[in-house]
Amino acid sequence: MKTYSPSAEEAKAARNWWVVDAEGKTLGRLASEIAQVLRGKHKPTFSPHVDGGDFVVVVNCERIAVTGDKLDSVHYYRHSRYPGGLKSRTMREQLERFPDRVIYEAVKGMMPKTRLGRAQMKKLRVYAGPDHPHQAQQPQPLEL
């Protein structure tokens, strides 16, 4: 019996859309579950070299839960590409200004650091409020 290996066309044909309500969920646990769905590890046809994951839409990301003192101890860095241009924000400031980036960065840290991981990250959509523009894809609620 030969080992089954899915092709890229088979994996693209079997993609689903999922919607996740992040209200009250812990950030790290939510991010790890989302990363598994993006990679396709929840499917029996998982193969690490094929992008067989599903699309994930995250709503209500401004209402996530964070344990411990991470709101004040975790920093998000960016650089303006000029000398001395390193800027940082705490998680509390980032949640107030750009709550979608907190979940995006948490999931990005759990994905492979390859071109396949970057392609899988393009299937993630994060929104601060309860509304999203992906109703035409008929996303199913994902219970975590």
N, CA, C and O atoms as CSV, one atom per row, in Angstrom:
chain,resi,resn,atom,element,x,y,z
A,1,MET,N,N,0.843,-1.170,0.000
A,1,MET,CA,C,0.000,0.000,0.000
A,1,MET,C,C,0.890,1.236,0.000
A,1,MET,O,O,1.841,1.325,0.777
A,2,LYS,N,N,0.580,2.177,-0.866
A,2,LYS,CA,C,1.385,3.386,-0.963
A,2,LYS,C,C,0.893,4.432,0.031
A,2,LYS,O,O,-0.273,4.440,0.424
A,3,THR,N,N,1.805,5.308,0.425
A,3,THR,CA,C,1.463,6.401,1.322
A,3,THR,C,C,0.751,7.491,0.545
A,3,THR,O,O,1.187,7.881,-0.538
A,4,TYR,N,N,-0.359,7.985,1.109
A,4,TYR,CA,C,-1.125,9.036,0.448
A,4,TYR,C,C,-0.464,10.379,0.680
A,4,TYR,O,O,-0.118,10.716,1.812
A,5,SER,N,N,-0.286,11.145,-0.378
A,5,SER,CA,C,0.248,12.491,-0.278
A,5,SER,C,C,-0.649,13.410,-1.101
A,5,SER,O,O,-0.752,13.240,-2.316
A,6,PRO,N,N,-1.298,14.377,-0.461
A,6,PRO,CA,C,-2.225,15.240,-1.207
A,6,PRO,C,C,-1.472,16.185,-2.137
A,6,PRO,O,O,-0.371,16.643,-1.831
A,7,SER,N,N,-2.092,16.463,-3.275
A,7,SER,CA,C,-1.510,17.434,-4.190
A,7,SER,C,C,-2.019,18.828,-3.824
A,7,SER,O,O,-2.961,18.964,-3.043
A,8,ALA,N,N,-1.409,19.838,-4.380
A,8,ALA,CA,C,-1.808,21.217,-4.075
A,8,ALA,C,C,-3.217,21.494,-4.582
A,8,ALA,O,O,-3.955,22.255,-3.955
A,9,GLU,N,N,-3.603,20.896,-5.699
A,9,GLU,CA,C,-4.947,21.110,-6.248
A,9,GLU,C,C,-6.013,20.476,-5.360
A,9,GLU,O,O,-7.076,21.059,-5.149
A,10,GLU,N,N,-5.730,19.286,-4.842
A,10,GLU,CA,C,-6.676,18.631,-3.938
A,10,GLU,C,C,-6.848,19.432,-2.656
A,10,GLU,O,O,-7.957,19.552,-2.135
A,11,ALA,N,N,-5.751,19.979,-2.150
A,11,ALA,CA,C,-5.813,20.741,-0.906
A,11,ALA,C,C,-6.595,22.038,-1.092
A,11,ALA,O,O,-7.356,22.429,-0.207
A,12,LYS,N,N,-6.419,22.708,-2.228
A,12,LYS,CA,C,-7.148,23.951,-2.478
A,12,LYS,C,C,-8.638,23.708,-2.652
A,12,LYS,O,O,-9.457,24.546,-2.275
A,13,ALA,N,N,-8.988,22.573,-3.217
A,13,ALA,CA,C,-10.401,22.276,-3.461
A,13,ALA,C,C,-11.150,21.987,-2.164
A,13,ALA,O,O,-12.366,22.168,-2.106
A,14,ALA,N,N,-10.455,21.547,-1.136
A,14,ALA,CA,C,-11.106,21.143,0.106
A,14,ALA,C,C,-11.016,22.207,1.197
A,14,ALA,O,O,-11.074,21.868,2.378
A,15,ARG,N,N,-10.876,23.478,0.839
A,15,ARG,CA,C,-10.761,24.531,1.844
A,15,ARG,C,C,-12.132,24.990,2.323
A,15,ARG,O,O,-13.063,25.149,1.533
A,16,ASN,N,N,-12.235,25.195,3.614
A,16,ASN,CA,C,-13.459,25.698,4.228
A,16,ASN,C,C,-13.189,27.060,4.851
A,16,ASN,O,O,-12.036,27.458,5.020
A,17,TRP,N,N,-14.259,27.769,5.192
A,17,TRP,CA,C,-14.164,29.039,5.901
A,17,TRP,C,C,-14.717,28.845,7.302
A,17,TRP,O,O,-15.794,28.275,7.478
A,18,TRP,N,N,-13.981,29.319,8.295
A,18,TRP,CA,C,-14.386,29.222,9.692
A,18,TRP,C,C,-14.412,30.620,10.295
A,18,TRP,O,O,-13.593,31.467,9.936
A,19,VAL,N,N,-15.341,30.865,11.202
A,19,VAL,CA,C,-15.393,32.125,11.939
A,19,VAL,C,C,-15.210,31.806,13.422
A,19,VAL,O,O,-15.837,30.888,13.951
A,20,VAL,N,N,-14.346,32.571,14.083
A,20,VAL,CA,C,-14.024,32.367,15.491
A,20,VAL,C,C,-14.388,33.632,16.253
A,20,VAL,O,O,-13.966,34.728,15.884
A,21,ASP,N,N,-15.169,33.480,17.311
A,21,ASP,CA,C,-15.492,34.602,18.184
A,21,ASP,C,C,-14.470,34.613,19.316
A,21,ASP,O,O,-14.435,33.691,20.131
A,22,ALA,N,N,-13.643,35.649,19.369
A,22,ALA,CA,C,-12.535,35.701,20.325
A,22,ALA,C,C,-12.937,36.287,21.670
A,22,ALA,O,O,-12.078,36.458,22.536
A,23,GLU,N,N,-14.187,36.596,21.873
A,23,GLU,CA,C,-14.621,37.245,23.109
A,23,GLU,C,C,-14.417,36.310,24.304
A,23,GLU,O,O,-14.978,35.216,24.353
A,24,GLY,N,N,-13.607,36.757,25.263
A,24,GLY,CA,C,-13.360,36.007,26.479
A,24,GLY,C,C,-12.366,34.877,26.350
A,24,GLY,O,O,-12.107,34.193,27.340
A,25,LYS,N,N,-11.796,34.644,25.182
A,25,LYS,CA,C,-10.836,33.565,24.986
A,25,LYS,C,C,-9.435,34.042,25.361
A,25,LYS,O,O,-9.097,35.211,25.177
A,26,THR,N,N,-8.630,33.130,25.886
A,26,THR,CA,C,-7.247,33.430,26.225
A,26,THR,C,C,-6.417,33.527,24.950
A,26,THR,O,O,-6.552,32.701,24.047
A,27,LEU,N,N,-5.562,34.536,24.882
A,27,LEU,CA,C,-4.842,34.864,23.649
A,27,LEU,C,C,-4.005,33.704,23.119
A,27,LEU,O,O,-4.147,33.343,21.951
A,28,GLY,N,N,-3.153,33.121,23.921
A,28,GLY,CA,C,-2.250,32.079,23.443
A,28,GLY,C,C,-2.967,30.814,23.036
A,28,GLY,O,O,-2.619,30.201,22.026
A,29,ARG,N,N,-3.969,30.411,23.807
A,29,ARG,CA,C,-4.715,29.196,23.469
A,29,ARG,C,C,-5.501,29.384,22.184
A,29,ARG,O,O,-5.592,28.473,21.362
A,30,LEU,N,N,-6.069,30.575,22.016
A,30,LEU,CA,C,-6.804,30.889,20.793
A,30,LEU,C,C,-5.861,30.891,19.592
A,30,LEU,O,O,-6.192,30.346,18.539
A,31,ALA,N,N,-4.696,31.499,19.747
A,31,ALA,CA,C,-3.742,31.600,18.643
A,31,ALA,C,C,-3.228,30.228,18.212
A,31,ALA,O,O,-3.034,29.994,17.019
A,32,SER,N,N,-3.006,29.326,19.157
A,32,SER,CA,C,-2.506,27.996,18.783
A,32,SER,C,C,-3.564,27.204,18.029
A,32,SER,O,O,-3.235,26.482,17.087
A,33,GLU,N,N,-4.832,27.327,18.426
A,33,GLU,CA,C,-5.907,26.629,17.711
A,33,GLU,C,C,-6.068,27.190,16.294
A,33,GLU,O,O,-6.273,26.436,15.342
A,34,ILE,N,N,-5.974,28.502,16.164
A,34,ILE,CA,C,-6.097,29.127,14.842
A,34,ILE,C,C,-4.932,28.695,13.953
A,34,ILE,O,O,-5.131,28.423,12.769
A,35,ALA,N,N,-3.724,28.629,14.506
A,35,ALA,CA,C,-2.561,28.220,13.724
A,35,ALA,C,C,-2.709,26.785,13.220
A,35,ALA,O,O,-2.294,26.482,12.101
A,36,GLN,N,N,-3.287,25.909,14.019
A,36,GLN,CA,C,-3.491,24.526,13.583
A,36,GLN,C,C,-4.475,24.452,12.429
A,36,GLN,O,O,-4.278,23.674,11.496
A,37,VAL,N,N,-5.537,25.258,12.482
A,37,VAL,CA,C,-6.522,25.244,11.396
A,37,VAL,C,C,-5.924,25.849,10.130
A,37,VAL,O,O,-6.182,25.353,9.033
A,38,LEU,N,N,-5.131,26.911,10.261
A,38,LEU,CA,C,-4.493,27.519,9.089
A,38,LEU,C,C,-3.534,26.554,8.408
A,38,LEU,O,O,-3.429,26.548,7.182
A,39,ARG,N,N,-2.836,25.740,9.189
A,39,ARG,CA,C,-1.896,24.778,8.616
A,39,ARG,C,C,-2.592,23.546,8.069
A,39,ARG,O,O,-2.047,22.868,7.198
A,40,GLY,N,N,-3.792,23.240,8.566
A,40,GLY,CA,C,-4.516,22.065,8.104
A,40,GLY,C,C,-4.282,20.839,8.959
A,40,GLY,O,O,-4.549,19.722,8.517
A,41,LYS,N,N,-3.787,21.019,10.179
A,41,LYS,CA,C,-3.491,19.883,11.044
A,41,LYS,C,C,-4.747,19.213,11.581
A,41,LYS,O,O,-4.671,18.118,12.137
A,42,HIS,N,N,-5.891,19.847,11.424
A,42,HIS,CA,C,-7.145,19.259,11.892
A,42,HIS,C,C,-7.737,18.288,10.869
A,42,HIS,O,O,-8.755,17.653,11.145
A,43,LYS,N,N,-7.120,18.164,9.701
A,43,LYS,CA,C,-7.623,17.288,8.641
A,43,LYS,C,C,-6.816,15.994,8.600
A,43,LYS,O,O,-5.626,15.992,8.914
A,44,PRO,N,N,-7.455,14.902,8.217
A,44,PRO,CA,C,-6.704,13.645,8.119
A,44,PRO,C,C,-5.728,13.624,6.949
A,44,PRO,O,O,-4.857,12.756,6.894
A,45,THR,N,N,-5.855,14.554,6.023
A,45,THR,CA,C,-4.961,14.603,4.869
A,45,THR,C,C,-3.810,15.584,5.074
A,45,THR,O,O,-3.229,16.055,4.096
A,46,PHE,N,N,-3.465,15.902,6.324
A,46,PHE,CA,C,-2.407,16.871,6.596
A,46,PHE,C,C,-1.082,16.393,6.047
A,46,PHE,O,O,-0.702,15.233,6.207
A,47,SER,N,N,-0.389,17.308,5.399
A,47,SER,CA,C,0.962,17.075,4.928
A,47,SER,C,C,1.743,18.365,5.172
A,47,SER,O,O,1.274,19.434,4.782
A,48,PRO,N,N,2.913,18.304,5.800
A,48,PRO,CA,C,3.599,19.531,6.183
A,48,PRO,C,C,4.124,20.365,5.027
A,48,PRO,O,O,4.449,21.538,5.215
A,49,HIS,N,N,4.212,19.786,3.835
A,49,HIS,CA,C,4.764,20.534,2.706
A,49,HIS,C,C,3.692,21.057,1.760
A,49,HIS,O,O,4.025,21.625,0.719
A,50,VAL,N,N,2.401,20.882,2.092
A,50,VAL,CA,C,1.299,21.325,1.247
A,50,VAL,C,C,0.418,22.266,2.054
A,50,VAL,O,O,0.137,22.019,3.227
A,51,ASP,N,N,-0.012,23.345,1.417
A,51,ASP,CA,C,-0.907,24.292,2.073
A,51,ASP,C,C,-2.327,23.745,1.985
A,51,ASP,O,O,-3.056,24.051,1.041
A,52,GLY,N,N,-2.720,22.938,2.966
A,52,GLY,CA,C,-4.037,22.316,2.974
A,52,GLY,C,C,-4.943,22.869,4.046
A,52,GLY,O,O,-5.953,22.247,4.375
A,53,GLY,N,N,-4.611,24.020,4.603
A,53,GLY,CA,C,-5.397,24.593,5.678
A,53,GLY,C,C,-6.624,25.333,5.191
A,53,GLY,O,O,-6.855,25.464,3.989
A,54,ASP,N,N,-7.405,25.814,6.141
A,54,ASP,CA,C,-8.652,26.515,5.861
A,54,ASP,C,C,-8.505,28.002,6.140
A,54,ASP,O,O,-7.541,28.441,6.767
A,55,PHE,N,N,-9.486,28.772,5.659
A,55,PHE,CA,C,-9.551,30.194,5.947
A,55,PHE,C,C,-10.164,30.389,7.335
A,55,PHE,O,O,-11.090,29.670,7.711
A,56,VAL,N,N,-9.649,31.360,8.096
A,56,VAL,CA,C,-10.159,31.647,9.430
A,56,VAL,C,C,-10.459,33.137,9.529
A,56,VAL,O,O,-9.617,33.971,9.195
A,57,VAL,N,N,-11.669,33.469,9.992
A,57,VAL,CA,C,-12.084,34.846,10.240
A,57,VAL,C,C,-12.251,34.985,11.747
A,57,VAL,O,O,-13.033,34.252,12.352
A,58,VAL,N,N,-11.526,35.915,12.360
A,58,VAL,CA,C,-11.602,36.141,13.795
A,58,VAL,C,C,-12.336,37.452,14.034
A,58,VAL,O,O,-11.958,38.487,13.485
A,59,VAL,N,N,-13.390,37.411,14.856
A,59,VAL,CA,C,-14.155,38.613,15.195
A,59,VAL,C,C,-14.064,38.851,16.695
A,59,VAL,O,O,-13.707,37.950,17.453
A,60,ASN,N,N,-14.386,40.063,17.115
A,60,ASN,CA,C,-14.366,40.492,18.522
A,60,ASN,C,C,-12.980,40.329,19.147
A,60,ASN,O,O,-12.870,39.918,20.302
A,61,CYS,N,N,-11.929,40.647,18.400
A,61,CYS,CA,C,-10.590,40.458,18.937
A,61,CYS,C,C,-10.243,41.512,19.991
A,61,CYS,O,O,-9.263,41.352,20.717
A,62,GLU,N,N,-11.019,42.571,20.083
A,62,GLU,CA,C,-10.749,43.574,21.111
A,62,GLU,C,C,-11.167,43.092,22.501
A,62,GLU,O,O,-10.848,43.738,23.499
A,63,ARG,N,N,-11.876,41.966,22.575
A,63,ARG,CA,C,-12.384,41.459,23.854
A,63,ARG,C,C,-11.691,40.171,24.275
A,63,ARG,O,O,-12.298,39.354,24.967
A,64,ILE,N,N,-10.444,39.966,23.881
A,64,ILE,CA,C,-9.721,38.765,24.286
A,64,ILE,C,C,-9.295,38.885,25.739
A,64,ILE,O,O,-9.245,39.980,26.300
A,65,ALA,N,N,-8.992,37.753,26.332
A,65,ALA,CA,C,-8.502,37.724,27.707
A,65,ALA,C,C,-7.004,37.471,27.694
A,65,ALA,O,O,-6.499,36.683,26.895
A,66,VAL,N,N,-6.302,38.149,28.591
A,66,VAL,CA,C,-4.858,37.975,28.716
A,66,VAL,C,C,-4.566,37.694,30.177
A,66,VAL,O,O,-5.007,38.439,31.052
A,67,THR,N,N,-3.827,36.628,30.452
A,67,THR,CA,C,-3.552,36.235,31.833
A,67,THR,C,C,-2.278,36.902,32.340
A,67,THR,O,O,-1.432,37.339,31.560
A,68,GLY,N,N,-2.163,36.970,33.648
A,68,GLY,CA,C,-0.964,37.504,34.279
A,68,GLY,C,C,-0.797,38.997,34.042
A,68,GLY,O,O,-1.775,39.723,33.868
A,69,ASP,N,N,0.459,39.447,34.036
A,69,ASP,CA,C,0.747,40.870,33.829
A,69,ASP,C,C,1.222,41.145,32.405
A,69,ASP,O,O,1.980,42.087,32.173
A,70,LYS,N,N,0.778,40.323,31.449
A,70,LYS,CA,C,1.234,40.467,30.069
A,70,LYS,C,C,0.791,41.782,29.443
A,70,LYS,O,O,1.438,42.264,28.512
A,71,LEU,N,N,-0.288,42.369,29.928
A,71,LEU,CA,C,-0.747,43.639,29.364
A,71,LEU,C,C,0.311,44.730,29.491
A,71,LEU,O,O,0.388,45.623,28.647
A,72,ASP,N,N,1.124,44.659,30.542
A,72,ASP,CA,C,2.143,45.685,30.752
A,72,ASP,C,C,3.567,45.195,30.500
A,72,ASP,O,O,4.475,46.014,30.357
A,73,SER,N,N,3.784,43.884,30.442
A,73,SER,CA,C,5.150,43.392,30.281
A,73,SER,C,C,5.484,42.996,28.843
A,73,SER,O,O,6.660,42.965,28.481
A,74,VAL,N,N,4.490,42.694,28.019
A,74,VAL,CA,C,4.745,42.319,26.634
A,74,VAL,C,C,4.809,43.576,25.782
A,74,VAL,O,O,3.929,44.432,25.864
A,75,HIS,N,N,5.853,43.689,24.962
A,75,HIS,CA,C,6.039,44.849,24.107
A,75,HIS,C,C,6.011,44.433,22.637
A,75,HIS,O,O,6.466,43.348,22.275
A,76,TYR,N,N,5.473,45.311,21.808
A,76,TYR,CA,C,5.460,45.127,20.360
A,76,TYR,C,C,6.383,46.176,19.763
A,76,TYR,O,O,6.240,47.368,20.033
A,77,TYR,N,N,7.337,45.723,18.944
A,77,TYR,CA,C,8.358,46.605,18.398
A,77,TYR,C,C,8.150,46.796,16.904
A,77,TYR,O,O,7.676,45.904,16.200
A,78,ARG,N,N,8.520,47.985,16.443
A,78,ARG,CA,C,8.553,48.270,15.014
A,78,ARG,C,C,9.688,49.264,14.791
A,78,ARG,O,O,10.110,49.951,15.721
A,79,HIS,N,N,10.176,49.338,13.565
A,79,HIS,CA,C,11.293,50.219,13.259
A,79,HIS,C,C,10.965,51.016,12.013
A,79,HIS,O,O,10.404,50.484,11.054
A,80,SER,N,N,11.315,52.292,12.029
A,80,SER,CA,C,11.013,53.173,10.913
A,80,SER,C,C,12.060,53.081,9.801
A,80,SER,O,O,11.918,53.737,8.769
A,81,ARG,N,N,13.097,52.285,9.995
A,81,ARG,CA,C,14.217,52.110,9.064
A,81,ARG,C,C,15.106,53.353,8.984
A,81,ARG,O,O,15.884,53.507,8.043
A,82,TYR,N,N,14.987,54.226,9.968
A,82,TYR,CA,C,15.909,55.342,10.131
A,82,TYR,C,C,16.734,55.092,11.387
A,82,TYR,O,O,16.291,54.355,12.269
A,83,PRO,N,N,17.925,55.686,11.493
A,83,PRO,CA,C,18.720,55.494,12.711
A,83,PRO,C,C,17.974,55.987,13.944
A,83,PRO,O,O,17.451,57.101,13.964
A,84,GLY,N,N,17.932,55.148,14.967
A,84,GLY,CA,C,17.231,55.502,16.199
A,84,GLY,C,C,15.723,55.426,16.077
A,84,GLY,O,O,15.011,56.020,16.886
A,85,GLY,N,N,15.223,54.715,15.091
A,85,GLY,CA,C,13.788,54.689,14.823
A,85,GLY,C,C,13.046,53.522,15.429
A,85,GLY,O,O,11.973,53.168,14.940
A,86,LEU,N,N,13.581,52.901,16.491
A,86,LEU,CA,C,12.903,51.789,17.129
A,86,LEU,C,C,11.787,52.302,18.029
A,86,LEU,O,O,12.031,53.114,18.921
A,87,LYS,N,N,10.563,51.831,17.799
A,87,LYS,CA,C,9.410,52.234,18.597
A,87,LYS,C,C,8.847,50.989,19.273
A,87,LYS,O,O,8.968,49.882,18.748
A,88,SER,N,N,8.238,51.173,20.430
A,88,SER,CA,C,7.633,50.036,21.115
A,88,SER,C,C,6.329,50.468,21.773
A,88,SER,O,O,6.152,51.626,22.152
A,89,ARG,N,N,5.424,49.503,21.899
A,89,ARG,CA,C,4.150,49.691,22.594
A,89,ARG,C,C,3.920,48.492,23.489
A,89,ARG,O,O,4.333,47.380,23.161
A,90,THR,N,N,3.263,48.707,24.619
A,90,THR,CA,C,2.879,47.584,25.453
A,90,THR,C,C,1.637,46.935,24.864
A,90,THR,O,O,0.991,47.499,23.981
A,91,MET,N,N,1.310,45.754,25.354
A,91,MET,CA,C,0.133,45.064,24.850
A,91,MET,C,C,-1.138,45.848,25.160
A,91,MET,O,O,-2.083,45.835,24.370
A,92,ARG,N,N,-1.169,46.519,26.284
A,92,ARG,CA,C,-2.338,47.333,26.632
A,92,ARG,C,C,-2.552,48.449,25.602
A,92,ARG,O,O,-3.676,48.665,25.149
A,93,GLU,N,N,-1.479,49.155,25.233
A,93,GLU,CA,C,-1.586,50.217,24.232
A,93,GLU,C,C,-1.949,49.656,22.863
A,93,GLU,O,O,-2.724,50.261,22.122
A,94,GLN,N,N,-1.381,48.491,22.528
A,94,GLN,CA,C,-1.661,47.884,21.228
A,94,GLN,C,C,-3.124,47.432,21.146
A,94,GLN,O,O,-3.749,47.561,20.093
A,95,LEU,N,N,-3.671,46.906,22.239
A,95,LEU,CA,C,-5.077,46.492,22.240
A,95,LEU,C,C,-6.012,47.691,22.111
A,95,LEU,O,O,-7.088,47.577,21.525
A,96,GLU,N,N,-5.613,48.829,22.649
A,96,GLU,CA,C,-6.453,50.024,22.525
A,96,GLU,C,C,-6.429,50.572,21.102
A,96,GLU,O,O,-7.465,50.984,20.581
A,97,ARG,N,N,-5.256,50.579,20.469
A,97,ARG,CA,C,-5.139,51.189,19.139
A,97,ARG,C,C,-5.415,50.223,18.004
A,97,ARG,O,O,-6.213,50.524,17.117
A,98,PHE,N,N,-4.762,49.056,18.018
A,98,PHE,CA,C,-4.883,48.080,16.936
A,98,PHE,C,C,-5.082,46.682,17.521
A,98,PHE,O,O,-4.129,45.905,17.565
A,99,PRO,N,N,-6.291,46.341,17.970
A,99,PRO,CA,C,-6.489,45.030,18.611
A,99,PRO,C,C,-6.322,43.862,17.647
A,99,PRO,O,O,-6.018,42.749,18.078
A,100,ASP,N,N,-6.513,44.091,16.363
A,100,ASP,CA,C,-6.371,42.991,15.409
A,100,ASP,C,C,-4.915,42.546,15.267
A,100,ASP,O,O,-4.654,41.376,14.990
A,101,ARG,N,N,-3.981,43.453,15.450
A,101,ARG,CA,C,-2.567,43.106,15.304
A,101,ARG,C,C,-2.068,42.213,16.432
A,101,ARG,O,O,-1.102,41.473,16.248
A,102,VAL,N,N,-2.708,42.268,17.592
A,102,VAL,CA,C,-2.281,41.428,18.715
A,102,VAL,C,C,-2.504,39.962,18.365
A,102,VAL,O,O,-1.608,39.138,18.550
A,103,ILE,N,N,-3.687,39.629,17.863
A,103,ILE,CA,C,-3.967,38.243,17.489
A,103,ILE,C,C,-3.139,37.848,16.271
A,103,ILE,O,O,-2.624,36.731,16.215
A,104,TYR,N,N,-3.002,38.738,15.305
A,104,TYR,CA,C,-2.232,38.429,14.102
A,104,TYR,C,C,-0.788,38.075,14.461
A,104,TYR,O,O,-0.247,37.096,13.948
A,105,GLU,N,N,-0.167,38.858,15.330
A,105,GLU,CA,C,1.226,38.601,15.708
A,105,GLU,C,C,1.352,37.327,16.535
A,105,GLU,O,O,2.347,36.613,16.409
A,106,ALA,N,N,0.360,37.027,17.381
A,106,ALA,CA,C,0.414,35.802,18.174
A,106,ALA,C,C,0.324,34.571,17.282
A,106,ALA,O,O,1.046,33.597,17.493
A,107,VAL,N,N,-0.559,34.608,16.287
A,107,VAL,CA,C,-0.683,33.479,15.365
A,107,VAL,C,C,0.553,33.381,14.479
A,107,VAL,O,O,1.033,32.280,14.207
A,108,LYS,N,N,1.068,34.508,14.030
A,108,LYS,CA,C,2.250,34.527,13.169
A,108,LYS,C,C,3.454,33.893,13.861
A,108,LYS,O,O,4.265,33.230,13.215
A,109,GLY,N,N,3.569,34.095,15.169
A,109,GLY,CA,C,4.668,33.498,15.911
A,109,GLY,C,C,4.581,31.991,16.028
A,109,GLY,O,O,5.581,31.332,16.312
A,110,MET,N,N,3.383,31.431,15.808
A,110,MET,CA,C,3.193,29.987,15.909
A,110,MET,C,C,3.213,29.280,14.556
A,110,MET,O,O,3.062,28.061,14.488
A,111,MET,N,N,3.397,30.034,13.497
A,111,MET,CA,C,3.420,29.459,12.153
A,111,MET,C,C,4.866,29.199,11.729
A,111,MET,O,O,5.788,29.781,12.301
A,112,PRO,N,N,5.076,28.333,10.733
A,112,PRO,CA,C,6.443,28.104,10.240
A,112,PRO,C,C,7.036,29.373,9.641
A,112,PRO,O,O,6.330,30.171,9.024
A,113,LYS,N,N,8.317,29.545,9.827
A,113,LYS,CA,C,9.011,30.735,9.307
A,113,LYS,C,C,9.544,30.444,7.911
A,113,LYS,O,O,10.740,30.591,7.659
A,114,THR,N,N,8.669,30.035,7.010
A,114,THR,CA,C,9.037,29.719,5.640
A,114,THR,C,C,8.070,30.407,4.692
A,114,THR,O,O,7.134,31.073,5.135
A,115,ARG,N,N,8.288,30.251,3.391
A,115,ARG,CA,C,7.356,30.855,2.443
A,115,ARG,C,C,6.003,30.157,2.482
A,115,ARG,O,O,4.988,30.768,2.149
A,116,LEU,N,N,5.969,28.889,2.882
A,116,LEU,CA,C,4.690,28.204,3.051
A,116,LEU,C,C,3.922,28.783,4.239
A,116,LEU,O,O,2.702,28.940,4.175
A,117,GLY,N,N,4.637,29.101,5.323
A,117,GLY,CA,C,3.991,29.722,6.475
A,117,GLY,C,C,3.435,31.100,6.148
A,117,GLY,O,O,2.364,31.467,6.631
A,118,ARG,N,N,4.150,31.862,5.334
A,118,ARG,CA,C,3.650,33.178,4.928
A,118,ARG,C,C,2.424,33.038,4.040
A,118,ARG,O,O,1.504,33.850,4.133
A,119,ALA,N,N,2.394,32.032,3.188
A,119,ALA,CA,C,1.220,31.803,2.350
A,119,ALA,C,C,0.023,31.369,3.190
A,119,ALA,O,O,-1.111,31.743,2.890
A,120,GLN,N,N,0.263,30.593,4.227
A,120,GLN,CA,C,-0.828,30.154,5.100
A,120,GLN,C,C,-1.360,31.312,5.933
A,120,GLN,O,O,-2.545,31.327,6.268
A,121,MET,N,N,-0.524,32.276,6.275
A,121,MET,CA,C,-0.979,33.436,7.049
A,121,MET,C,C,-1.916,34.331,6.243
A,121,MET,O,O,-2.695,35.085,6.825
A,122,LYS,N,N,-1.854,34.260,4.921
A,122,LYS,CA,C,-2.737,35.076,4.099
A,122,LYS,C,C,-4.184,34.619,4.177
A,122,LYS,O,O,-5.079,35.317,3.701
A,123,LYS,N,N,-4.425,33.454,4.771
A,123,LYS,CA,C,-5.783,32.955,4.921
A,123,LYS,C,C,-6.410,33.368,6.245
A,123,LYS,O,O,-7.503,32.911,6.578
A,124,LEU,N,N,-5.737,34.219,7.000
A,124,LEU,CA,C,-6.252,34.694,8.282
A,124,LEU,C,C,-6.808,36.100,8.123
A,124,LEU,O,O,-6.138,36.977,7.578
A,125,ARG,N,N,-8.036,36.321,8.600
A,125,ARG,CA,C,-8.675,37.634,8.592
A,125,ARG,C,C,-9.083,37.960,10.022
A,125,ARG,O,O,-9.777,37.170,10.662
A,126,VAL,N,N,-8.658,39.114,10.530
A,126,VAL,CA,C,-8.927,39.489,11.913
A,126,VAL,C,C,-9.654,40.822,11.938
A,126,VAL,O,O,-9.245,41.768,11.266
A,127,TYR,N,N,-10.743,40.903,12.718
A,127,TYR,CA,C,-11.552,42.111,12.818
A,127,TYR,C,C,-11.813,42.432,14.288
A,127,TYR,O,O,-12.032,41.538,15.105
A,128,ALA,N,N,-11.785,43.731,14.608
A,128,ALA,CA,C,-11.946,44.167,15.994
A,128,ALA,C,C,-13.373,43.986,16.490
A,128,ALA,O,O,-13.578,43.593,17.638
A,129,GLY,N,N,-14.349,44.262,15.657
A,129,GLY,CA,C,-15.742,44.192,16.072
A,129,GLY,C,C,-16.403,42.879,15.692
A,129,GLY,O,O,-15.735,41.951,15.236
A,130,PRO,N,N,-17.728,42.798,15.882
A,130,PRO,CA,C,-18.444,41.557,15.584
A,130,PRO,C,C,-18.787,41.362,14.111
A,130,PRO,O,O,-19.240,40.281,13.734
A,131,ASP,N,N,-18.586,42.374,13.265
A,131,ASP,CA,C,-18.961,42.282,11.859
A,131,ASP,C,C,-17.746,41.976,10.991
A,131,ASP,O,O,-16.627,42.386,11.297
A,132,HIS,N,N,-17.991,41.241,9.893
A,132,HIS,CA,C,-16.942,40.956,8.927
A,132,HIS,C,C,-17.555,40.897,7.533
A,132,HIS,O,O,-18.737,40.580,7.400
A,133,PRO,N,N,-16.776,41.196,6.486
A,133,PRO,CA,C,-17.310,41.238,5.122
A,133,PRO,C,C,-17.248,39.903,4.373
A,133,PRO,O,O,-17.240,39.897,3.142
A,134,HIS,N,N,-17.204,38.778,5.085
A,134,HIS,CA,C,-17.034,37.484,4.428
A,134,HIS,C,C,-18.285,36.608,4.533
A,134,HIS,O,O,-18.179,35.383,4.598
A,135,GLN,N,N,-19.466,37.226,4.551
A,135,GLN,CA,C,-20.703,36.456,4.634
A,135,GLN,C,C,-20.955,35.641,3.369
A,135,GLN,O,O,-21.600,34.595,3.433
A,136,ALA,N,N,-20.459,36.099,2.224
A,136,ALA,CA,C,-20.686,35.384,0.973
A,136,ALA,C,C,-20.002,34.014,0.965
A,136,ALA,O,O,-20.434,33.114,0.245
A,137,GLN,N,N,-18.938,33.848,1.759
A,137,GLN,CA,C,-18.240,32.569,1.819
A,137,GLN,C,C,-18.912,31.595,2.768
A,137,GLN,O,O,-18.495,30.439,2.851
A,138,GLN,N,N,-19.942,32.028,3.489
A,138,GLN,CA,C,-20.706,31.217,4.427
A,138,GLN,C,C,-19.790,30.506,5.444
A,138,GLN,O,O,-19.746,29.276,5.483
A,139,PRO,N,N,-19.062,31.280,6.261
A,139,PRO,CA,C,-18.172,30.641,7.229
A,139,PRO,C,C,-18.965,29.943,8.332
A,139,PRO,O,O,-19.998,30.435,8.787
A,140,GLN,N,N,-18.458,28.795,8.744
A,140,GLN,CA,C,-19.063,28.025,9.818
A,140,GLN,C,C,-18.408,28.414,11.136
A,140,GLN,O,O,-17.211,28.702,11.153
A,141,PRO,N,N,-19.153,28.432,12.244
A,141,PRO,CA,C,-18.531,28.752,13.532
A,141,PRO,C,C,-17.590,27.627,13.969
A,141,PRO,O,O,-17.930,26.446,13.896
A,142,LEU,N,N,-16.418,28.016,14.416
A,142,LEU,CA,C,-15.419,27.054,14.865
A,142,LEU,C,C,-15.407,27.050,16.387
A,142,LEU,O,O,-15.095,28.066,17.008
A,143,GLU,N,N,-15.737,25.938,16.978
A,143,GLU,CA,C,-15.752,25.817,18.437
A,143,GLU,C,C,-14.365,25.419,18.927
A,143,GLU,O,O,-13.820,24.397,18.509
A,144,LEU,N,N,-13.799,26.233,19.815
A,144,LEU,CA,C,-12.460,25.956,20.331
A,144,LEU,C,C,-12.540,25.543,21.776
A,144,LEU,O,O,-11.513,25.266,22.396
